[in-house]
């Protein structure tokens, strides 16, 4: 008997279209995100207005997170993704027109920012929940890792391009953003997304659907424990990142070197994502997860001795190498454990937790830098990471974290747009 061998991930047409379209889209979003505060400052002359515009993206994404996950389970997921790309293209184009005709306003900027945040909240659960239907189970870890590399690459390239494009013309970053969303929309229309099985139970109420998603996350120890630990780690690391930036400025590190520091996180994330499939095969799930916490526990205090931006950049690169492998292990298990009809809500809940940690971390870092000297603030963040590392090390659920073997699944019928 001859076994049917699945084509490699690189030969998966639908995954390539989804990955490539999203890559281009993320580049445009990153470029626009950098240009947003610059445009707000140019239009209003107020730094507070710049912060308000950028904050609107995060606030909209946070508030839309839980409903978005439930809607990704309720609606046609391909249509959700198509709608998000179309809405962002229209929003960016409206801003291009407003800038060109010199009628742009703070309210318009905030409206476009809100569209970006809501679309991000909707797109991510729809894509995450669709991934197991596009790639075979045994290739899911590689797909998750490549999605992580894509996010880092898009952010790096878009951030680098945003400032340059704004210097060319105030409307240029947003014109590029609109074009990237159109390109992503065209790629998505060609993605063949398998039809979903109909859930027998009738949908009753969006609020109850959201609660059922929260209950699912809480009732499954592997999902609950990894979500809580990752949230706490993100909280302290986000605080640490701000503390290090403030400390670098206080030590007279030039802005160019600070930019290198920030870029090295993305470079390390890309390298780690590319190495994640190899590391996942070599390490047990527990070793992969606990290794991230122990590595950060060992590396964060070294920031006290980093005398320039290049040394700190190398430290950031080292910190970013292991998390993609752990994320691949965790996300793969979560997706395979969760029924298809709940995957959108799973992604929505986890996205909300990540967003809260990402928003609260800089606040914590700011409080620490105001309350204590920079070196003490670094050590306080390191102590928080060390505390959660101890909990991860002794946690019985994580010590028994499963290494899944691929399961055979039948190929469902194709779903139209």
TORMARNU-965463 format. One line per 10 residues: number of its first residue (from 0); their letters; for each residue x, z, y of C-alpha. Coordinates in Angstrom, 1 decimal. Each point is the difference from the previous one (the first is absolute). Layout:
# residues N
NUM = a = X Z Y ~ ...
***
This chain:
# residues 417
0 = xxxxxxxxxx = 0.0 0.0 0.0 ~ 1.2 -0.7 3.5 ~ -0.8 2.3 2.8 ~ -1.1 -1.5 3.3 ~ 2.6 0.9 2.7 ~ -1.2 0.5 3.5 ~ 1.6 -2.2 2.7 ~ 2.4 1.9 2.3 ~ -1.3 1.5 3.1 ~ 1.7 -2.6 2.2
10 = xxxxxxxxxx = -2.0 -2.7 -1.9 ~ -3.3 1.8 0.7 ~ -1.6 -2.4 2.6 ~ -2.7 2.4 1.2 ~ 2.5 2.9 0.5 ~ 2.4 -2.3 1.8 ~ -2.8 -1.1 2.4 ~ -1.2 3.5 0.6 ~ 3.6 1.4 0.5 ~ 1.1 -2.9 2.2
20 = xxxxxxxxxx = -3.1 0.1 2.2 ~ 0.2 3.7 0.4 ~ 3.7 -0.2 0.8 ~ -0.6 -2.4 2.8 ~ -2.9 2.0 1.3 ~ 2.0 3.3 0.0 ~ 2.8 -1.7 2.0 ~ -2.5 -1.0 2.6 ~ -1.6 3.4 0.2 ~ 3.4 1.7 0.4
30 = xxxxxxxxxx = 1.0 -2.4 2.8 ~ -3.4 0.7 1.8 ~ 0.4 3.8 -0.6 ~ 3.3 0.0 1.8 ~ -1.4 -2.2 2.8 ~ -3.1 2.1 0.5 ~ 1.5 2.9 2.0 ~ 2.2 -2.5 1.9 ~ -3.0 -1.9 1.1 ~ -2.0 3.1 0.8
40 = xxxxxxxxxx = 2.8 1.3 2.2 ~ 0.3 -3.4 1.8 ~ -3.7 -0.1 0.7 ~ -0.7 3.6 0.9 ~ 3.4 1.4 1.0 ~ -0.9 3.1 -2.0 ~ 2.0 1.3 -3.0 ~ -3.1 2.0 -1.0 ~ -2.0 -3.2 -0.2 ~ 2.7 -1.4 -2.4
50 = xxxxxxxxxx = -0.3 3.0 -2.2 ~ -3.8 -0.2 0.1 ~ 0.1 -3.6 -1.3 ~ 2.4 0.7 -2.8 ~ -1.9 3.2 -0.9 ~ -3.2 -2.0 -0.2 ~ 1.3 -2.0 -3.0 ~ 0.8 3.2 -1.9 ~ -3.2 1.8 0.9 ~ -2.2 -3.0 -1.0
60 = xxxxxxxxxx = 1.9 -0.3 -3.3 ~ -0.4 3.7 -0.8 ~ -3.8 0.2 0.9 ~ -0.7 -3.2 -2.0 ~ 2.1 1.0 -3.0 ~ -2.6 1.7 -2.2 ~ -2.9 -2.3 0.7 ~ 2.3 -3.0 -0.4 ~ 1.0 1.1 -3.5 ~ -3.7 0.3 -1.0
70 = xxxxxxxxxx = -0.9 -3.3 1.5 ~ 2.9 -1.7 -1.9 ~ -1.7 1.2 -3.2 ~ -3.4 -1.0 1.2 ~ 0.7 -3.5 1.5 ~ 1.7 -3.2 -1.3 ~ 3.7 0.9 0.5 ~ 1.2 -3.5 0.7 ~ -2.6 -0.4 2.7 ~ 1.2 3.4 1.5
80 = xxxxxxxxxx = 3.6 -1.3 0.2 ~ -1.1 -3.3 1.4 ~ -2.2 1.7 2.6 ~ 2.9 2.3 1.1 ~ 2.4 -2.9 0.5 ~ -2.6 -2.0 1.9 ~ -1.0 3.0 2.2 ~ 3.7 0.7 0.9 ~ 0.6 -3.7 0.8 ~ -2.9 -0.1 2.4
90 = xxxxxxxxxx = 0.9 3.3 1.6 ~ 3.6 -1.1 0.5 ~ -1.1 -3.4 1.4 ~ -2.3 1.7 2.5 ~ 2.9 2.0 1.2 ~ 2.1 -3.2 0.4 ~ -2.7 -1.5 2.1 ~ -0.4 3.2 2.1 ~ 3.7 0.2 0.7 ~ 0.3 -3.7 0.8
100 = xxxxxxxxxx = -2.9 0.1 2.5 ~ 1.3 3.4 1.3 ~ -3.2 1.9 -0.7 ~ 1.3 2.4 -2.6 ~ -1.2 3.6 0.3 ~ 0.7 3.3 -1.6 ~ -3.5 0.0 -1.7 ~ 0.8 -3.5 -1.5 ~ 3.3 1.3 -1.3 ~ -1.6 3.0 -1.6
110 = xxxxxxxxxx = -2.7 -2.2 -1.5 ~ 2.6 -2.2 -1.7 ~ 1.9 3.0 -1.1 ~ -3.2 1.4 -1.6 ~ -0.6 -3.2 -1.9 ~ 3.6 0.1 -1.3 ~ -0.5 3.6 -1.2 ~ -3.4 -0.6 -1.7 ~ 1.2 -3.2 -1.7 ~ 3.1 1.8 -1.3
120 = xxxxxxxxxx = -2.3 2.7 -1.4 ~ -2.2 -2.6 -1.7 ~ 2.7 -2.4 -1.2 ~ 2.2 2.5 -1.8 ~ -2.6 1.4 -2.4 ~ -1.3 -3.5 -0.7 ~ 3.5 -1.3 -0.9 ~ 1.0 3.1 -1.9 ~ -3.1 0.0 -2.1 ~ 0.3 -3.8 -0.7
130 = xxxxxxxxxx = 3.6 0.2 -1.1 ~ -0.7 1.0 -3.7 ~ -2.4 -3.0 -0.2 ~ 2.6 -2.5 1.2 ~ 3.1 1.1 -2.0 ~ 0.2 1.2 -3.7 ~ 0.4 3.7 -0.6 ~ 3.7 -0.4 -1.1 ~ 0.8 -1.7 3.3 ~ -1.9 2.4 2.2
140 = xxxxxxxxxx = 3.1 2.2 0.7 ~ 2.0 -3.0 1.2 ~ -2.9 -1.1 2.2 ~ -0.3 3.4 1.5 ~ 3.7 0.1 0.7 ~ 0.0 -3.5 1.5 ~ -2.9 1.0 2.3 ~ 2.1 2.9 1.2 ~ 2.9 -2.3 0.7 ~ -2.4 -2.3 1.8
150 = xxxxxxxxxx = -1.2 2.8 2.3 ~ 3.5 1.0 1.0 ~ 1.2 -3.6 0.5 ~ -3.1 -0.9 2.1 ~ 0.5 3.1 2.1 ~ 3.7 -0.6 0.5 ~ -0.4 -3.7 0.9 ~ -3.0 0.5 2.2 ~ 1.5 2.9 1.9 ~ 3.1 -1.9 0.7
160 = xxxxxxxxxx = -1.9 -3.1 1.1 ~ -2.7 1.8 2.1 ~ 2.2 1.0 2.9 ~ 1.7 -3.4 0.1 ~ -3.3 -1.8 0.0 ~ -1.4 2.2 2.8 ~ 3.1 -0.9 2.1 ~ -0.8 -3.7 -0.5 ~ -3.6 0.5 1.2 ~ -2.5 2.9 0.1
170 = xxxxxxxxxx = -2.5 -1.9 -2.1 ~ 2.5 -1.4 -2.6 ~ 0.1 2.9 -2.4 ~ -3.8 0.0 -0.2 ~ -0.1 -3.8 -0.4 ~ 2.4 0.4 -3.0 ~ -2.1 2.8 -1.3 ~ -3.1 -2.3 0.1 ~ 1.8 -2.8 -1.7 ~ 1.3 2.3 -2.8
180 = xxxxxxxxxx = -3.6 1.2 -0.7 ~ -1.2 -3.6 -0.2 ~ 2.8 -0.8 -2.5 ~ -0.9 3.1 -2.0 ~ -3.7 -1.0 0.0 ~ 0.9 -3.4 -1.3 ~ 2.1 1.5 -2.8 ~ -2.7 2.4 -0.9 ~ -2.7 -2.7 -0.4 ~ 2.0 -1.4 -2.9
190 = xxxxxxxxxx = 0.4 3.3 -1.8 ~ -2.2 0.1 -3.2 ~ -1.2 3.6 -0.3 ~ -1.6 0.9 -3.4 ~ -3.6 1.0 0.1 ~ -0.7 3.7 -0.1 ~ -2.2 1.6 -2.6 ~ -3.3 1.3 1.5 ~ -0.3 3.8 0.1 ~ -3.2 1.0 -1.8
200 = xxxxxxxxxx = -0.8 2.8 2.4 ~ -1.7 -1.0 3.2 ~ 1.7 0.6 3.3 ~ -1.8 2.7 1.8 ~ 1.7 1.0 3.2 ~ 3.4 -0.7 1.6 ~ 0.6 3.7 0.6 ~ -0.6 0.8 -3.7 ~ 2.3 -2.9 -1.0 ~ 2.7 1.5 2.2
210 = xxxxxxxxxx = -0.5 3.4 -1.6 ~ 0.2 -1.4 -3.5 ~ 3.4 -1.6 1.0 ~ 1.3 3.4 1.3 ~ -1.3 1.7 -3.1 ~ 1.8 -2.5 -2.2 ~ 3.3 0.6 1.7 ~ -0.5 3.8 -0.2 ~ -1.1 0.1 -3.7 ~ 3.0 -1.9 -1.4
220 = xxxxxxxxxx = 3.1 2.1 0.1 ~ 2.6 -2.9 0.0 ~ -1.7 -1.5 3.1 ~ -0.7 3.3 1.8 ~ 3.5 1.5 -0.5 ~ 1.9 -3.1 1.0 ~ -2.2 -0.6 3.0 ~ 0.5 3.6 1.3 ~ 3.7 0.0 -0.6 ~ 0.5 -3.4 1.6
230 = xxxxxxxxxx = -2.1 1.0 3.0 ~ 2.0 3.2 0.6 ~ 3.3 -1.9 -0.4 ~ -1.2 -2.7 2.5 ~ -0.9 2.7 2.4 ~ 3.4 1.6 0.0 ~ 1.9 -3.3 -0.1 ~ -2.0 -1.4 3.0 ~ 0.9 3.2 1.9 ~ 3.6 -0.4 -1.1
240 = xxxxxxxxxx = 0.2 -3.6 1.2 ~ -1.2 1.0 3.5 ~ 2.4 3.0 0.1 ~ 2.9 -2.3 -0.9 ~ -0.8 -2.5 2.7 ~ -0.2 2.8 2.6 ~ 3.2 1.5 -1.2 ~ 1.7 -3.4 0.1 ~ -1.0 -0.5 3.6 ~ 1.1 3.5 0.9
250 = xxxxxxxxxx = 3.4 -0.8 -1.5 ~ 0.3 -3.1 2.1 ~ -0.4 -2.5 -2.8 ~ -0.6 -3.5 1.6 ~ -3.4 -1.6 -0.3 ~ 1.4 -2.8 -2.1 ~ 1.3 2.4 -2.6 ~ -3.3 1.8 -0.1 ~ -1.6 -3.4 -0.7 ~ 2.5 -0.5 -2.9
260 = xxxxxxxxxx = -1.1 3.5 -1.3 ~ -3.6 -1.0 -0.1 ~ 0.7 -3.4 -1.5 ~ 2.0 1.5 -2.9 ~ -3.1 1.8 -1.3 ~ -1.6 -3.4 -0.4 ~ 3.1 -1.5 -1.6 ~ 0.2 2.9 -2.4 ~ -3.7 -0.4 -0.8 ~ 0.5 -3.7 -0.8
270 = xxxxxxxxxx = 3.0 0.7 -2.2 ~ -1.8 2.8 -1.8 ~ -3.1 -2.1 -0.6 ~ 2.1 -2.8 -1.6 ~ 1.7 2.6 -2.2 ~ -3.2 1.8 -0.8 ~ -0.9 -1.9 -3.2 ~ 3.5 0.6 -1.4 ~ -0.1 3.7 0.9 ~ -3.5 0.4 -1.5
280 = xxxxxxxxxx = 1.3 -1.3 -3.4 ~ 3.0 2.3 0.1 ~ -1.6 3.2 1.3 ~ -2.8 2.1 -1.3 ~ -3.0 0.3 2.4 ~ 0.8 3.6 0.6 ~ 3.7 -0.7 0.8 ~ -1.0 -2.9 2.3 ~ -2.4 2.2 2.0 ~ 2.0 3.2 0.1
290 = xxxxxxxxxx = 3.2 -2.0 0.8 ~ -1.5 -1.1 3.3 ~ -0.7 3.6 1.1 ~ 3.4 1.3 -1.2 ~ 1.8 -2.9 1.8 ~ -1.7 0.7 3.3 ~ 0.6 3.7 -0.4 ~ 3.7 -0.7 -0.4 ~ 0.2 -2.7 2.7 ~ -2.1 1.3 2.9
300 = xxxxxxxxxx = 2.3 2.9 1.0 ~ 2.9 -2.4 0.3 ~ -1.6 -1.4 3.2 ~ 1.4 3.0 1.8 ~ 3.5 -1.5 -0.5 ~ -0.9 -3.6 0.8 ~ 2.0 -0.6 3.1 ~ -1.1 -3.6 0.7 ~ -2.8 -2.4 -0.7 ~ 1.8 -1.9 -2.6
310 = xxxxxxxxxx = 0.7 3.0 -2.2 ~ -3.7 1.1 0.5 ~ -1.0 -3.5 -0.9 ~ 1.9 0.2 -3.3 ~ -1.7 3.3 -0.7 ~ -3.4 -1.5 0.7 ~ 0.8 -2.9 -2.3 ~ 0.9 2.4 -2.8 ~ -3.2 1.9 0.6 ~ -2.1 -3.1 -0.4
320 = xxxxxxxxxx = 1.5 -1.3 -3.2 ~ -1.8 2.2 -2.6 ~ -3.6 0.3 1.4 ~ -1.1 -3.5 -1.0 ~ 0.7 0.6 -3.7 ~ -2.0 3.2 0.1 ~ -2.8 -1.7 2.0 ~ -0.1 -2.8 -2.6 ~ -0.3 2.5 -2.8 ~ -2.7 2.0 1.8
330 = xxxxxxxxxx = -2.1 -2.9 1.3 ~ 0.1 -1.8 -3.3 ~ -1.3 3.0 -1.8 ~ -2.7 0.6 2.6 ~ -1.2 -3.6 -0.1 ~ -0.1 -0.2 -3.8 ~ -1.6 3.5 -0.3 ~ -2.8 -0.8 2.5 ~ -3.0 -2.1 -1.0 ~ -0.3 -3.2 2.0
340 = xxxxxxxxxx = -3.2 1.1 1.8 ~ 1.9 3.0 1.5 ~ 3.4 -1.6 0.8 ~ -1.0 -0.8 3.6 ~ -1.0 3.6 0.6 ~ 3.2 1.2 -1.6 ~ 2.1 -2.1 2.4 ~ -2.2 1.2 2.9 ~ 0.6 3.6 -0.7 ~ 3.7 -0.4 -0.5
350 = xxxxxxxxxx = 0.3 -2.1 3.1 ~ -1.8 2.7 2.0 ~ 2.4 2.7 -1.3 ~ 3.0 -2.1 0.8 ~ -1.4 -0.7 3.5 ~ -0.7 3.6 0.7 ~ 3.6 1.0 -1.1 ~ 1.4 -2.9 2.1 ~ -1.9 1.1 3.1 ~ 0.6 3.8 -0.4
360 = xxxxxxxxxx = 3.7 -0.3 -0.9 ~ 1.2 -1.2 3.4 ~ -2.1 2.8 1.6 ~ 1.7 2.5 -2.2 ~ 3.4 -1.5 0.9 ~ -0.8 0.1 3.7 ~ -1.0 3.7 -0.2 ~ 3.2 0.8 -1.9 ~ 2.2 -1.8 2.5 ~ -1.6 2.0 2.8
370 = xxxxxxxxxx = 0.2 3.3 -1.8 ~ 3.5 0.0 -1.5 ~ 3.3 -1.9 0.5 ~ 0.3 -3.4 -1.7 ~ 2.2 1.2 -2.9 ~ -2.4 2.8 -0.8 ~ -3.0 -2.4 0.1 ~ 1.8 -2.2 -2.5 ~ 0.6 2.9 -2.3 ~ -3.7 1.1 0.4
380 = xxxxxxxxxx = -1.1 -3.4 -1.2 ~ 2.5 0.1 -2.8 ~ -1.3 3.4 -1.0 ~ -3.6 -1.3 -0.2 ~ 1.2 -2.9 -2.2 ~ 1.9 2.4 -2.2 ~ -3.0 2.2 -0.5 ~ -2.2 -2.9 -1.2 ~ 2.9 -1.1 -2.2 ~ -0.1 3.3 -1.8
390 = xxxxxxxxxx = -3.7 -0.4 -0.6 ~ 0.4 -3.5 -1.3 ~ 2.8 1.1 -2.3 ~ -2.1 2.7 -1.7 ~ -3.3 -1.7 0.1 ~ -1.3 -0.5 -3.6 ~ -2.1 -3.0 0.8 ~ 3.0 -2.0 1.4 ~ 2.2 1.1 -2.9 ~ -2.6 -1.6 -2.3
400 = xxxxxxxxxx = -0.5 -3.1 2.2 ~ -0.8 -2.9 -2.5 ~ 2.1 -3.1 -0.5 ~ -2.7 -2.6 -0.6 ~ 0.4 -2.8 -2.5 ~ -1.8 -3.3 0.9 ~ -3.5 -0.5 -1.3 ~ -1.6 -3.3 -0.9 ~ -2.9 -1.0 2.2 ~ -2.2 -2.9 -0.2
410 = xxxxxxx = 0.0 -2.5 2.8 ~ -3.3 0.0 1.9 ~ -1.7 -2.9 1.6 ~ 1.1 -1.2 3.4 ~ -1.7 1.1 3.2 ~ -0.7 -2.3 2.8 ~ 0.7 0.6 3.6
***
